[in-house]
Amino acid sequence: MNTILKLLVVAIFLPCANLLGQQDAQYTQWMFNKLSINPGYVVSSDYACVSCLHRSQWVGLEGAPVSQSLNVRIPFYNKNVGVGLSINHDQIGPTNSWQVSGIYGYRVDFENGQKLGIGLQGTVRSYRVKYSETQALESGDGSIGADESRMIPNFGVGLYYYTPKYYIGLSVPRLLEGDLSLFDNVTSISDFSREEVHAFLMAGVVFELNDALKLKPSLLFKYVKDAPFDADLHASLIFYDTFWAGLTYRMGGIGSSGGESLDLVLQLQLSRAFRLGFAYDHTLSKVREYSDGTFEVVLDYCLNPGNDKLTNPRFF
C-alpha cells in the first residue's frame, strides 16, 4: 500500500471516533447513486452523467417511506473540476422532505490511474409536516394543528479515492444539526427533533475472474450518533461487462431478526450511454409481517462520445 493510500485510510477512520439516529433515505443501489451521499463523487467521471432513482420501501405498509433521487454531474477544465446537482425527495407518513444540493468538486490525479475527488456541497432542505393528515390521541392537543414547514440550510464534504480496480470514500453530507421541531419558540433544539450528522464510509473492488466474468464486492458503513450500527455488504457478478447480478445483506433490524434485509440487485448496460437497474429487498426484521418488501429502480445515462470502451471506473 503506497503512502497516498495510507494517508487516505487514516483520514477515513480517524474522524469516525469523534463523529456524533438514521434519518437519511437508504438506497439499496447506493453504489450507482453515490452522489446523493458523497459530494466527492462528482469528479469521478470524464463525461456528464444523469441518474434517477425511485424507491418504494415496505410496500403495503400505510405511510411507508417513498424516495426519489435525481443526480447530475458535469466535468470541466480538463476534467479535474466537476459541478453537480442532487435532488432528493422523501415522504414518510405525513412528513415530506425535498433536499436540493449544489456540488463542487476538484480531482487530484496521481500516478498509475489513482485519483482523489474532494467535494463540497451546499444544501437547502424543505421539510413539511401535514398535520391535517394526522389524528391526535387526545382531543384539543395544541401541538397538532395546521400544516407546518421549514427551510433548513446545510453543507457537507466528501472524499472519493479511486483507481481502475478499487475505490474508497468518506463523506458527511450534512455537517450542521438543523432544527426539525417546527416550533418557533424553541430556545434549544437538544430536546426536539433535529437533523443528526450522518457519516458514510464506502469501498469496493473489481476482480477479473476470466474474460467474461468479474466479481465486484462493495460495502457501505453508515454511522449516526445513538443509532444502531448499520452496514450494507454487497457482491455482484458482472457478465461480459453488460449484465450485473448481485446480493446485498443489510445489517441492523430489531431483536433476533438476523439483519434488516437481504436484497437482490440486477443491472443491465443497455447501451454505451444507458444503464438500468432493479432491486428488491426481502425484509428480515419484524416489518416483514406487515409489508411486501421494498422495490427500487434506477436509470443512469452518461455521455460517452467516440468509440471508447467502458473501463473499470465506470463500474464504480
C-alpha positions in Angstrom: 0.0 0.0 0.0 1.6 3.3 -1.1 1.9 6.4 1.1 -1.1 8.2 -0.5 -3.4 5.3 0.2 -2.2 5.0 3.8 -2.9 8.7 4.4 -6.4 8.3 2.9 -7.2 5.3 5.1 -6.1 7.3 8.2 -8.2 10.3 7.1 -11.2 7.9 6.7 -11.1 6.1 10.0 -9.8 8.8 12.4 -12.8 11.1 12.2 -15.2 8.2 12.9 -14.0 8.2 16.5 -15.4 11.7 17.1 -18.5 11.9 14.9 -21.7 12.4 16.7 -30.4 8.3 14.7 -30.7 7.2 11.0 -32.8 9.8 9.2 -31.4 9.9 5.6 -33.1 7.8 3.0 -31.3 4.5 2.4 -30.8 3.2 -1.1 -30.2 -0.5 -2.0 -28.4 0.6 -5.2 -26.3 3.2 -3.4 -23.3 2.0 -5.4 -25.0 3.6 -8.5 -26.3 6.6 -6.6 -23.2 7.8 -4.8 -23.6 11.5 -5.5 -26.6 11.5 -3.1 -24.3 10.6 -0.2 -20.8 11.7 -1.3 -20.1 15.0 -3.0 -16.6 13.9 -3.8 -18.1 11.5 -6.4 -18.9 14.5 -8.6 -15.5 14.3 -10.4 -15.4 10.5 -10.8 -16.4 10.6 -14.5 -14.8 12.2 -17.6 -18.3 12.6 -19.0 -21.5 14.3 -18.0 -23.9 11.8 -16.3 -27.5 11.9 -15.1 -29.1 9.3 -12.9 -32.6 9.0 -11.4 -33.9 6.6 -8.8 -37.2 5.6 -7.3 -37.6 3.6 -4.1 -40.8 2.3 -2.6 -40.0 0.9 0.9 -42.1 -1.7 2.8 -44.8 -1.8 0.1 -48.3 -2.4 1.6 -47.5 -0.6 4.9 -49.5 2.6 5.3 -47.3 5.7 5.5 -44.2 3.7 4.4 -41.2 5.6 3.0 -41.1 6.6 -0.6 -38.0 8.2 -2.1 -36.8 9.7 -5.3 -33.3 10.9 -6.3 -32.0 12.9 -9.3 -28.3 13.4 -9.7 -26.4 15.4 -12.4 -22.6 15.7 -12.6 -20.6 17.6 -15.3 -16.8 17.8 -15.6 -14.9 21.0 -16.6 -11.4 22.3 -17.1 -9.5 19.2 -18.3 -12.0 17.1 -16.3 -10.3 17.9 -13.0 -13.2 20.1 -11.9 -16.8 19.0 -11.6 -20.1 20.5 -10.7 -23.2 18.7 -9.8 -26.8 18.9 -8.7 -28.5 16.4 -6.4 -32.3 16.5 -5.7 -33.7 14.1 -3.2 -37.3 13.6 -2.1 -38.6 11.6 0.8 -42.1 11.1 2.1 -42.8 9.2 5.3 -46.4 9.3 6.5 -47.4 13.0 7.0 -43.8 14.2 6.5 -42.5 15.4 3.2 -38.9 16.5 2.5 -37.2 17.9 -0.5 -33.4 18.4 -0.5 -31.5 20.3 -3.2 -27.7 20.3 -3.2 -25.3 22.2 -5.4 -21.9 20.4 -5.5 -18.4 21.5 -6.5 -15.5 19.0 -6.7 -11.8 19.0 -7.6 -9.9 16.0 -8.7 -6.2 15.3 -7.9 -4.6 12.8 -10.3 -1.7 10.6 -9.2 0.4 8.0 -10.9 -1.0 4.6 -12.1 -4.5 5.9 -12.6 -5.0 6.9 -8.9 -7.4 9.8 -8.4 -8.8 11.6 -5.4 -12.0 13.6 -5.6 -12.7 16.3 -3.0 -16.2 17.6 -2.9 -18.2 20.3 -1.2 -21.9 20.8 -1.3 -24.4 23.4 -0.1 -27.9 22.2 0.7 -31.3 23.6 1.2 -33.9 21.3 2.7 -37.7 21.9 2.6 -39.3 19.9 5.5 -43.0 19.8 5.8 -45.4 18.0 8.1 -49.1 17.6 7.1 -50.8 17.7 10.5 -54.1 17.7 8.6 -53.4 14.0 7.7 -52.9 13.0 11.4 -55.2 12.4 14.3 -54.4 13.5 17.8 -54.6 10.8 20.5 -56.0 13.5 22.9 -58.6 15.9 21.7 -57.6 19.5 21.9 -53.8 18.8 21.6 -52.4 22.2 20.7 -49.3 20.7 19.1 -51.4 19.2 16.3 -52.7 22.0 14.1 -52.2 23.4 10.7 -49.6 22.1 8.3 -46.1 23.3 9.1 -43.0 23.7 7.0 -39.4 24.9 7.4 -36.4 25.6 5.1 -33.1 24.3 6.5 -29.7 25.3 5.0 -26.7 23.0 5.5 -23.4 22.0 3.9 -21.3 18.8 3.6 -18.0 17.4 2.4 -16.8 14.2 0.8 -13.6 12.4 -0.3 -13.7 9.8 -3.1 -10.4 8.0 -3.9 -10.4 5.5 -6.8 -8.2 3.6 -9.2 -9.0 1.3 -12.1 -9.5 -1.5 -9.6 -11.0 -0.2 -6.4 -12.4 2.8 -4.6 -12.7 4.2 -1.0 -15.0 7.1 0.0 -15.8 9.0 3.1 -18.5 11.7 3.4 -20.6 13.7 5.8 -23.3 15.2 3.6 -24.7 17.5 6.4 -22.4 19.0 9.0 -25.0 21.1 10.8 -27.8 19.9 13.1 -30.8 21.6 11.7 -34.0 22.2 13.7 -36.8 20.0 12.6 -39.1 20.7 15.5 -41.3 23.3 13.6 -41.7 25.2 16.9 -41.0 28.9 16.7 -40.3 29.4 20.4 -37.7 26.7 20.7 -34.6 28.0 22.6 -32.6 24.8 22.2 -33.0 22.0 19.7 -31.4 19.5 22.0 -34.8 18.3 23.3 -36.6 18.5 20.0 -36.3 16.9 16.5 -33.2 17.8 14.7 -31.0 16.7 11.7 -28.3 14.4 13.0 -24.9 14.2 11.5 -24.6 11.2 9.2 -21.2 9.7 8.2 -20.8 7.3 5.3 -17.8 5.0 4.6 -17.9 3.2 1.3 -15.5 0.9 -0.5 -15.4 -1.5 -3.5 -13.1 -3.5 -5.7 -13.3 -5.4 -9.0 -11.7 -8.8 -9.6 -11.4 -10.2 -13.1 -12.2 -13.9 -12.9 -11.8 -14.5 -16.6 -12.5 -12.7 -19.9 -16.3 -13.0 -19.4 -16.7 -12.7 -15.7 -15.9 -10.1 -13.0 -16.6 -10.1 -9.3 -17.3 -6.8 -7.6 -17.7 -6.8 -3.8 -18.6 -3.5 -2.1 -19.6 -2.2 1.3 -21.2 0.8 2.9 -21.0 1.7 6.6 -23.4 4.3 8.0 -22.8 6.0 11.3 -25.3 8.2 13.2 -25.0 9.0 16.9 -27.3 6.9 19.1 -28.5 4.8 16.1 -27.9 1.1 15.7 -24.8 0.0 13.7 -25.8 -0.2 10.1 -23.9 -1.6 7.1 -24.6 -2.9 3.6 -22.4 -5.8 2.4 -22.8 -6.4 -1.3 -21.3 -8.6 -4.1 -22.1 -8.7 -7.8 -21.1 -10.8 -10.7 -20.6 -8.9 -13.9 -21.1 -10.9 -17.2 -19.4 -9.6 -20.3 -19.3 -6.0 -18.8 -23.1 -5.9 -19.6 -25.2 -7.8 -17.0 -24.9 -7.5 -13.3 -26.4 -9.8 -10.7 -25.7 -9.4 -7.0 -26.9 -9.8 -3.4 -26.7 -7.4 -0.5 -27.0 -8.2 3.2 -28.1 -5.2 5.2 -27.2 -5.4 8.9 -29.5 -3.9 11.5 -33.0 -5.0 12.2 -34.7 -5.5 15.6 -34.0 -8.2 18.1 -33.1 -11.6 16.7 -34.2 -10.8 13.1 -30.8 -11.6 11.8 -30.5 -8.3 10.0 -32.6 -5.7 8.2 -32.9 -7.2 4.7 -31.5 -9.5 2.0 -31.5 -7.7 -1.3 -31.4 -8.8 -4.9 -29.7 -6.3 -7.3 -29.8 -6.6 -11.1 -28.2 -4.2 -13.6 -28.2 -4.1 -17.4 -25.9 -2.0 -19.6 -28.5 -1.2 -22.3 -26.0 0.7 -24.4 -22.8 2.7 -24.2 -24.8 5.5 -22.6 -27.7 3.9 -20.7 -27.8 1.5 -17.7 -30.9 0.2 -16.0 -31.0 -1.2 -12.5 -33.6 -3.0 -10.4 -33.5 -4.1 -6.7 -35.8 -6.0 -4.4 -35.3 -6.0 -0.6 -36.6 -9.1 1.3 -37.2 -7.7 4.8 -35.8 -9.8 7.6 -37.0 -7.7 10.5 -40.5 -7.8 12.0 -41.7 -5.3 9.5 -41.9 -8.2 7.0 -45.2 -9.2 8.8 -46.8 -6.0 7.5 -45.2 -5.4 4.1 -44.4 -7.0 0.8 -40.8 -5.9 0.7 -39.1 -3.0 -1.0 -38.7 -2.2 -4.7 -36.2 0.1 -6.3 -35.4 1.1 -9.9 -32.6 3.3 -11.2 -31.7 4.7 -14.7 -28.3 6.0 -15.5 -27.2 8.0 -18.6 -23.7 9.1 -19.3 -22.4 10.9 -22.4 -19.6 8.8 -23.7 -18.6 10.1 -27.2 -16.4 8.3 -29.6 -15.6 4.6 -29.5 -14.1 4.4 -26.0 -14.5 1.1 -24.3 -16.1 1.4 -20.9 -13.4 0.9 -18.3 -13.4 -0.2 -14.7 -14.0 3.2 -13.1 -17.4 3.1 -14.9 -18.2 0.1 -12.7 -17.9 2.5 -9.7 
